[in-house]
Amino acid sequence: MLRQQTLPTNRLHGIVTNGGSAPNIIPEYASGFFYARSVTREQLKTLQAKVNDCFEAAAIATETKVKYQWGQEGIVEDVFQNDALAANFMQFMENEGIKFESREWQEKQASGSTDFGNISYVVPGLHPGFKIVTDGPNHSHEFAAAARTEDSHKRTLRAAKCLTLTAVKVMTDDKLFEKVVADFEKGKQE
């Protein structure tokens, strides 16, 4: 029921780790393990509060007690893209013939979770994606088959080359390095 009350970019995943020993007996103890994901830190805080309310409501409705905790080590931060790094990577990719959708379009696309988001709040970071031609979603047999093709190998090498060129430019261009650091510091304050 919470799904329709949250942002379409929010994700909730869970499993029952202990649900009792028989379907016709109410268990004395039950447990689960759940993930909550959101696009930003602030959106995650709002989502966590709503999930907490669901746990509390279930306990009230069943006249039981509930205990839950959010594990700090399990929090996956949103990816804080560095604008200066992204602009340089995009330029190198465009030099290779790749065209990008608008930033607004890109930001509206659903994305998976990655612990790189946590790193991106410590040091300037870039987490670009590139296209592998397939009808299957990520983490599917179709995607795995498409990833093994010669075309996908060429696309991977092209993206790796452009990432490398971006890194080299940051290391050899003091003005760009300063811009990367300034973008990082500005973004952390926003």
MIDOLO-419928 format. One record per residue: residue number from 1; residue in three letters; chain; x, y, z of N, C-alpha, C in turn. Coordinates in nm, 3 decimals, decimal comma. Layout:
<recs>
    k    r  c      npx      npy      npz     capx     capy     capz      cpx      cpy      cpz
  NUM  ALA  A        X        Y        Z        X        Y        Z        X        Y        Z
...
</recs>
This chain:
<recs>
    k    r  c      npx      npy      npz     capx     capy     capz      cpx      cpy      cpz
    1  MET  A    0,082   -0,121    0,000    0,000    0,000    0,000    0,085    0,126    0,000
    2  LEU  A    0,205    0,118    0,054    0,291    0,236    0,059    0,339    0,277   -0,080
    3  ARG  A    0,348    0,184   -0,172    0,402    0,211   -0,306    0,336    0,333   -0,370
    4  GLN  A    0,202    0,344   -0,362    0,133    0,456   -0,426    0,147    0,586   -0,348
    5  GLN  A    0,204    0,581   -0,230    0,220    0,701   -0,148    0,363    0,754   -0,148
    6  THR  A    0,448    0,698   -0,235    0,587    0,743   -0,241    0,621    0,786   -0,382
    7  LEU  A    0,737    0,845   -0,397    0,783    0,889   -0,528    0,803    0,769   -0,620
    8  PRO  A    0,779    0,784   -0,749    0,798    0,671   -0,840    0,943    0,624   -0,849
    9  THR  A    1,036    0,706   -0,806    1,178    0,668   -0,808    1,220    0,594   -0,682
   10  ASN  A    1,135    0,588   -0,580    1,167    0,515   -0,457    1,158    0,365   -0,481
   11  ARG  A    1,237    0,291   -0,407    1,234    0,146   -0,417    1,229    0,085   -0,277
   12  LEU  A    1,146   -0,019   -0,263    1,136   -0,094   -0,138    1,152   -0,241   -0,171
   13  HIS  A    1,242   -0,308   -0,102    1,267   -0,450   -0,124    1,266   -0,518    0,012
   14  GLY  A    1,217   -0,640    0,018    1,220   -0,709    0,146    1,197   -0,858    0,134
   15  ILE  A    1,242   -0,927    0,236    1,219   -1,071    0,248    1,180   -1,102    0,392
   16  VAL  A    1,103   -1,206    0,410    1,071   -1,258    0,543    1,182   -1,357    0,576
   17  THR  A    1,255   -1,330    0,683    1,365   -1,420    0,721    1,321   -1,526    0,821
   18  ASN  A    1,212   -1,500    0,893    1,154   -1,598    0,985    1,005   -1,570    0,990
   19  GLY  A    0,925   -1,661    0,931    0,782   -1,639    0,927    0,701   -1,741    1,004
   20  GLY  A    0,769   -1,818    1,086    0,699   -1,920    1,162    0,728   -2,058    1,106
   21  SER  A    0,662   -2,159    1,165    0,690   -2,297    1,124    0,572   -2,365    1,056
   22  ALA  A    0,453   -2,305    1,061    0,336   -2,364    0,996    0,242   -2,252    0,951
   23  PRO  A    0,173   -2,271    0,838    0,088   -2,163    0,786   -0,037   -2,136    0,870
   24  ASN  A   -0,079   -2,230    0,951   -0,202   -2,209    1,030   -0,174   -2,170    1,174
   25  ILE  A   -0,050   -2,136    1,206   -0,015   -2,095    1,342    0,047   -1,957    1,338
   26  ILE  A   -0,007   -1,866    1,417    0,051   -1,732    1,424    0,183   -1,744    1,498
   27  PRO  A    0,293   -1,702    1,436    0,424   -1,719    1,501    0,440   -1,627    1,622
   28  GLU  A    0,511   -1,678    1,720    0,543   -1,596    1,837    0,643   -1,487    1,800
   29  TYR  A    0,726   -1,520    1,699    0,830   -1,427    1,656    0,840   -1,435    1,504
   30  ALA  A    0,851   -1,320    1,440    0,873   -1,314    1,295    0,975   -1,205    1,268
   31  SER  A    1,047   -1,220    1,159    1,146   -1,118    1,126    1,157   -1,103    0,975
   32  GLY  A    1,214   -0,990    0,935    1,234   -0,962    0,794    1,355   -0,874    0,775
   33  PHE  A    1,395   -0,862    0,650    1,509   -0,778    0,613    1,465   -0,696    0,493
   34  PHE  A    1,476   -0,564    0,504    1,422   -0,475    0,402    1,522   -0,368    0,361
   35  TYR  A    1,511   -0,327    0,236    1,588   -0,214    0,183    1,490   -0,104    0,145
   36  ALA  A    1,532    0,019    0,164    1,459    0,134    0,114    1,561    0,218    0,036
   37  ARG  A    1,525    0,254   -0,086    1,616    0,334   -0,168    1,542    0,455   -0,222
   38  SER  A    1,615    0,564   -0,237    1,559    0,685   -0,293    1,667    0,758   -0,370
   39  VAL  A    1,629    0,860   -0,444    1,723    0,931   -0,530    1,816    1,021   -0,450
   40  THR  A    1,766    1,082   -0,343    1,849    1,173   -0,263    1,840    1,136   -0,115
   41  ARG  A    1,933    1,193   -0,038    1,934    1,170    0,107    1,803    1,215    0,171
   42  GLU  A    1,756    1,334    0,132    1,634    1,390    0,191    1,512    1,304    0,158
   43  GLN  A    1,504    1,257    0,035    1,392    1,172   -0,004    1,397    1,040    0,073
   44  LEU  A    1,517    0,989    0,100    1,530    0,865    0,176    1,482    0,884    0,319
   45  LYS  A    1,513    0,998    0,380    1,465    1,025    0,516    1,312    1,022    0,522
   46  THR  A    1,248    1,083    0,423    1,102    1,084    0,417    1,048    0,943    0,398
   47  LEU  A    1,110    0,867    0,310    1,067    0,729    0,285    1,085    0,643    0,410
   48  GLN  A    1,197    0,658    0,479    1,221    0,581    0,601    1,112    0,608    0,704
   49  ALA  A    1,073    0,734    0,719    0,968    0,768    0,816    0,837    0,698    0,779
   50  LYS  A    0,805    0,693    0,650    0,682    0,626    0,606    0,689    0,475    0,629
   51  VAL  A    0,804    0,416    0,604    0,822    0,272    0,627    0,809    0,243    0,777
   52  ASN  A    0,870    0,326    0,860    0,856    0,310    1,006    0,709    0,313    1,047
   53  ASP  A    0,633    0,407    0,989    0,491    0,417    1,021    0,416    0,289    0,981
   54  CYS  A    0,454    0,229    0,869    0,391    0,103    0,827    0,420   -0,009    0,927
   55  PHE  A    0,545   -0,017    0,973    0,579   -0,119    1,072    0,498   -0,098    1,200
   56  GLU  A    0,490    0,027    1,243    0,415    0,059    1,366    0,266    0,029    1,348
   57  ALA  A    0,210    0,062    1,233    0,067    0,038    1,207    0,038   -0,112    1,208
   58  ALA  A    0,126   -0,191    1,150    0,106   -0,336    1,149    0,108   -0,392    1,291
   59  ALA  A    0,198   -0,339    1,373    0,205   -0,386    1,511    0,079   -0,348    1,588
   60  ILE  A    0,030   -0,228    1,566   -0,095   -0,186    1,634   -0,211   -0,274    1,587
   61  ALA  A   -0,221   -0,298    1,457   -0,332   -0,376    1,402   -0,331   -0,520    1,450
   62  THR  A   -0,214   -0,575    1,475   -0,205   -0,716    1,518   -0,183   -0,730    1,667
   63  GLU  A   -0,185   -0,618    1,739   -0,163   -0,617    1,883   -0,034   -0,687    1,921
   64  THR  A    0,071   -0,651    1,848    0,204   -0,707    1,874    0,303   -0,593    1,895
   65  LYS  A    0,425   -0,631    1,921    0,533   -0,532    1,935    0,624   -0,544    1,815
   66  VAL  A    0,681   -0,431    1,778    0,774   -0,430    1,665    0,904   -0,364    1,708
   67  LYS  A    1,014   -0,419    1,659    1,146   -0,357    1,679    1,210   -0,350    1,541
   68  TYR  A    1,268   -0,239    1,510    1,338   -0,224    1,383    1,452   -0,125    1,401
   69  GLN  A    1,548   -0,136    1,314    1,657   -0,039    1,314    1,709   -0,024    1,172
   70  TRP  A    1,750    0,095    1,140    1,812    0,123    1,011    1,961    0,114    1,031
   71  GLY  A    2,025    0,028    0,958    2,169    0,010    0,971    2,247    0,116    0,894
   72  GLN  A    2,329    0,190    0,961    2,410    0,293    0,896    2,504    0,233    0,792
   73  GLU  A    2,560    0,116    0,822    2,654    0,057    0,728    2,584    0,014    0,600
   74  GLY  A    2,453    0,000    0,602    2,380   -0,044    0,484    2,321    0,069    0,402
   75  ILE  A    2,339    0,193    0,445    2,281    0,305    0,371    2,360    0,326    0,242
   76  VAL  A    2,288    0,331    0,133    2,349    0,355    0,003    2,308    0,496   -0,039
   77  GLU  A    2,405    0,585   -0,042    2,379    0,725   -0,077    2,349    0,738   -0,226
   78  ASP  A    2,281    0,847   -0,262    2,262    0,879   -0,402    2,396    0,917   -0,463
   79  VAL  A    2,409    0,900   -0,592    2,534    0,935   -0,660    2,537    1,085   -0,684
   80  PHE  A    2,641    1,148   -0,632    2,662    1,291   -0,642    2,759    1,315   -0,758
   81  GLN  A    2,700    1,331   -0,878    2,781    1,348   -1,000    2,852    1,483   -0,997
   82  ASN  A    2,976    1,484   -1,035    3,054    1,607   -1,044    3,035    1,665   -1,184
   83  ASP  A    2,980    1,788   -1,191    2,947    1,848   -1,319    3,068    1,866   -1,410
   84  ALA  A    3,180    1,907   -1,355    3,300    1,928   -1,437    3,351    1,797   -1,495
   85  LEU  A    3,351    1,692   -1,414    3,391    1,560   -1,464    3,294    1,511   -1,572
   86  ALA  A    3,165    1,527   -1,546    3,063    1,480   -1,641    3,075    1,553   -1,774
   87  ALA  A    3,094    1,684   -1,770    3,105    1,762   -1,894    3,225    1,716   -1,977
   88  ASN  A    3,336    1,689   -1,912    3,454    1,644   -1,985    3,435    1,503   -2,042
   89  PHE  A    3,378    1,413   -1,964    3,350    1,279   -2,014    3,257    1,285   -2,135
   90  MET  A    3,150    1,365   -2,122    3,055    1,377   -2,232    3,122    1,431   -2,358
   91  GLN  A    3,212    1,527   -2,341    3,281    1,582   -2,458    3,365    1,474   -2,526
   92  PHE  A    3,436    1,396   -2,449    3,516    1,288   -2,507    3,425    1,185   -2,577
   93  MET  A    3,312    1,153   -2,517    3,219    1,058   -2,580    3,160    1,117   -2,708
   94  GLU  A    3,126    1,245   -2,705    3,073    1,310   -2,825    3,177    1,311   -2,937
   95  ASN  A    3,304    1,328   -2,899    3,412    1,319   -2,999    3,416    1,181   -3,064
   96  GLU  A    3,363    1,080   -2,994    3,357    0,942   -3,045    3,225    0,914   -3,117
   97  GLY  A    3,142    1,017   -3,131    3,017    1,002   -3,205    2,895    0,970   -3,121
   98  ILE  A    2,906    0,975   -2,990    2,793    0,945   -2,901    2,717    1,073   -2,870
   99  LYS  A    2,587    1,068   -2,886    2,500    1,181   -2,854    2,426    1,152   -2,724
  100  PHE  A    2,410    1,252   -2,640    2,345    1,237   -2,510    2,208    1,303   -2,510
  101  GLU  A    2,117    1,243   -2,434    1,989    1,308   -2,408    2,014    1,426   -2,314
  102  SER  A    1,914    1,512   -2,296    1,929    1,628   -2,207    1,951    1,581   -2,063
  103  ARG  A    2,009    1,668   -1,984    2,032    1,634   -1,843    1,899    1,606   -1,772
  104  GLU  A    1,796    1,685   -1,805    1,666    1,665   -1,744    1,613    1,524   -1,774
  105  TRP  A    1,627    1,479   -1,898    1,583    1,346   -1,936    1,663    1,241   -1,859
  106  GLN  A    1,795    1,260   -1,854    1,882    1,164   -1,786    1,845    1,151   -1,638
  107  GLU  A    1,818    1,263   -1,573    1,788    1,261   -1,430    1,654    1,195   -1,399
  108  LYS  A    1,565    1,186   -1,497    1,435    1,124   -1,475    1,439    0,973   -1,492
  109  GLN  A    1,548    0,920   -1,543    1,557    0,777   -1,567    1,579    0,703   -1,435
  110  ALA  A    1,511    0,589   -1,424    1,530    0,505   -1,305    1,672    0,450   -1,305
  111  SER  A    1,726    0,436   -1,188    1,861    0,381   -1,179    1,867    0,281   -1,064
  112  GLY  A    1,966    0,198   -1,069    1,986    0,101   -0,962    2,062    0,163   -0,846
  113  SER  A    2,091    0,083   -0,749    2,169    0,132   -0,636    2,314    0,090   -0,653
  114  THR  A    2,402    0,173   -0,600    2,545    0,143   -0,604    2,610    0,209   -0,484
  115  ASP  A    2,707    0,141   -0,425    2,777    0,204   -0,313    2,874    0,311   -0,360
  116  PHE  A    2,885    0,332   -0,491    2,965    0,444   -0,540    2,907    0,577   -0,491
  117  GLY  A    2,775    0,580   -0,467    2,715    0,703   -0,414    2,782    0,745   -0,284
  118  ASN  A    2,812    0,650   -0,197    2,879    0,682   -0,071    3,015    0,745   -0,097
  119  ILE  A    3,089    0,691   -0,192    3,222    0,743   -0,227    3,210    0,884   -0,284
  120  SER  A    3,105    0,909   -0,362    3,090    1,039   -0,429    3,067    1,153   -0,332
  121  TYR  A    3,036    1,123   -0,207    3,023    1,229   -0,106    3,154    1,252   -0,031
  122  VAL  A    3,256    1,171   -0,061    3,386    1,185    0,004    3,488    1,248   -0,091
  123  VAL  A    3,483    1,209   -0,216    3,573    1,264   -0,318    3,490    1,291   -0,444
  124  PRO  A    3,535    1,384   -0,529    3,463    1,409   -0,654    3,451    1,280   -0,735
  125  GLY  A    3,334    1,258   -0,793    3,313    1,134   -0,865    3,228    1,148   -0,989
  126  LEU  A    3,237    1,047   -1,071    3,160    1,038   -1,195    3,119    0,892   -1,211
  127  HIS  A    2,992    0,869   -1,237    2,941    0,732   -1,251    2,856    0,725   -1,378
  128  PRO  A    2,921    0,732   -1,494    2,843    0,734   -1,618    2,798    0,595   -1,659
  129  GLY  A    2,696    0,592   -1,739    2,651    0,468   -1,798    2,675    0,474   -1,948
  130  PHE  A    2,667    0,361   -2,013    2,673    0,357   -2,159    2,581    0,245   -2,205
  131  LYS  A    2,543    0,254   -2,329    2,441    0,164   -2,381    2,498    0,032   -2,432
  132  ILE  A    2,434   -0,076   -2,389    2,453   -0,208   -2,447    2,318   -0,243   -2,511
  133  VAL  A    2,318   -0,276   -2,637    2,194   -0,297   -2,711    2,132   -0,431   -2,672
  134  THR  A    2,015   -0,424   -2,607    1,941   -0,544   -2,566    1,798   -0,506   -2,534
  135  ASP  A    1,709   -0,602   -2,543    1,570   -0,581   -2,501    1,552   -0,619   -2,354
  136  GLY  A    1,650   -0,687   -2,296    1,640   -0,732   -2,158    1,688   -0,627   -2,060
  137  PRO  A    1,631   -0,628   -1,941    1,677   -0,534   -1,837    1,812   -0,577   -1,779
  138  ASN  A    1,877   -0,487   -1,708    2,002   -0,523   -1,639    1,978   -0,646   -1,551
  139  HIS  A    2,083   -0,721   -1,527    2,082   -0,839   -1,441    1,987   -0,948   -1,492
  140  SER  A    1,970   -0,954   -1,625    1,887   -1,059   -1,684    1,972   -1,147   -1,775
  141  HIS  A    1,921   -1,262   -1,812    1,992   -1,350   -1,904    2,011   -1,281   -2,040
  142  GLU  A    1,909   -1,205   -2,083    1,918   -1,134   -2,211    2,030   -1,031   -2,209
  143  PHE  A    2,040   -0,957   -2,097    2,145   -0,856   -2,085    2,283   -0,922   -2,084
  144  ALA  A    2,295   -1,032   -2,011    2,424   -1,103   -2,004    2,465   -1,151   -2,143
  145  ALA  A    2,370   -1,202   -2,219    2,402   -1,248   -2,355    2,446   -1,131   -2,443
  146  ALA  A    2,376   -1,019   -2,433    2,411   -0,902   -2,513    2,547   -0,846   -2,472
  147  ALA  A    2,580   -0,853   -2,343    2,707   -0,800   -2,294    2,826   -0,879   -2,348
  148  ARG  A    2,804   -1,002   -2,394    2,913   -1,086   -2,446    2,942   -1,062   -2,594
  149  THR  A    2,866   -0,974   -2,658    2,883   -0,955   -2,802    3,003   -0,866   -2,834
  150  GLU  A    3,049   -0,876   -2,956    3,160   -0,791   -3,003    3,122   -0,643   -2,998
  151  ASP  A    2,996   -0,611   -3,034    2,950   -0,473   -3,030    2,958   -0,416   -2,888
  152  SER  A    2,914   -0,494   -2,791    2,919   -0,448   -2,651    3,064   -0,431   -2,605
  153  HIS  A    3,151   -0,519   -2,649    3,293   -0,507   -2,614    3,350   -0,376   -2,668
  154  LYS  A    3,315   -0,341   -2,790    3,362   -0,214   -2,850    3,306   -0,095   -2,774
  155  ARG  A    3,179   -0,102   -2,736    3,117    0,007   -2,660    3,183    0,023   -2,522
  156  THR  A    3,218   -0,088   -2,460    3,284   -0,085   -2,329    3,423   -0,023   -2,341
  157  LEU  A    3,497   -0,062   -2,443    3,631   -0,004   -2,463    3,622    0,146   -2,491
  158  ARG  A    3,523    0,187   -2,568    3,506    0,330   -2,598    3,477    0,408   -2,470
  159  ALA  A    3,387    0,357   -2,386    3,355    0,427   -2,261    3,477    0,429   -2,168
  160  ALA  A    3,551    0,318   -2,162    3,673    0,313   -2,078    3,777    0,412   -2,128
  161  LYS  A    3,791    0,422   -2,257    3,885    0,519   -2,316    3,847    0,662   -2,275
  162  CYS  A    3,719    0,694   -2,284    3,675    0,830   -2,251    3,688    0,859   -2,102
  163  LEU  A    3,666    0,758   -2,018    3,690    0,777   -1,874    3,838    0,802   -1,847
  164  THR  A    3,923    0,727   -1,915    4,069    0,743   -1,898    4,112    0,881   -1,944
  165  LEU  A    4,061    0,927   -2,058    4,095    1,060   -2,108    4,049    1,169   -2,010
  166  THR  A    3,933    1,147   -1,949    3,884    1,242   -1,849    3,979    1,247   -1,729
  167  ALA  A    4,021    1,131   -1,681    4,114    1,126   -1,566    4,246    1,193   -1,601
  168  VAL  A    4,298    1,166   -1,719    4,426    1,226   -1,760    4,413    1,378   -1,767
  169  LYS  A    4,300    1,425   -1,820    4,281    1,570   -1,831    4,275    1,635   -1,693
  170  VAL  A    4,208    1,571   -1,598    4,202    1,626   -1,462    4,341    1,632   -1,401
  171  MET  A    4,422    1,529   -1,427    4,556    1,524   -1,368    4,654    1,620   -1,435
  172  THR  A    4,625    1,663   -1,557    4,722    1,747   -1,630    4,675    1,890   -1,650
  173  ASP  A    4,553    1,921   -1,614    4,496    2,054   -1,634    4,457    2,112   -1,499
  174  ASP  A    4,541    2,201   -1,446    4,517    2,257   -1,313    4,384    2,330   -1,303
  175  LYS  A    4,345    2,401   -1,408    4,218    2,475   -1,405    4,100    2,378   -1,396
  176  LEU  A    4,108    2,270   -1,470    4,000    2,170   -1,462    3,998    2,106   -1,323
  177  PHE  A    4,115    2,074   -1,269    4,120    2,016   -1,135    4,053    2,108   -1,034
  178  GLU  A    4,083    2,239   -1,042    4,022    2,336   -0,951    3,871    2,342   -0,969
  179  LYS  A    3,825    2,331   -1,094    3,680    2,333   -1,121    3,614    2,208   -1,064
  180  VAL  A    3,679    2,093   -1,077    3,626    1,969   -1,021    3,610    1,983   -0,869
  181  VAL  A    3,713    2,035   -0,803    3,708    2,053   -0,658    3,601    2,155   -0,620
  182  ALA  A    3,591    2,265   -0,695    3,491    2,368   -0,666    3,350    2,312   -0,682
  183  ASP  A    3,325    2,235   -0,787    3,193    2,173   -0,807    3,160    2,079   -0,692
  184  PHE  A    3,259    2,004   -0,647    3,240    1,910   -0,537    3,204    1,985   -0,409
  185  GLU  A    3,278    2,088   -0,375    3,254    2,164   -0,252    3,118    2,235   -0,258
  186  LYS  A    3,085    2,292   -0,374    2,957    2,360   -0,390    2,841    2,263   -0,374
  187  GLY  A    2,853    2,147   -0,437    2,747    2,047   -0,430    2,724    1,994   -0,290
  188  LYS  A    2,833    1,979   -0,212    2,819    1,930   -0,074    2,742    2,029    0,011
  189  GLN  A    2,748    2,157   -0,023    2,681    2,260    0,056    2,533    2,274    0,019
  190  GLU  A    2,496    2,226   -0,099    2,357    2,242   -0,144    2,263    2,146   -0,079
</recs>
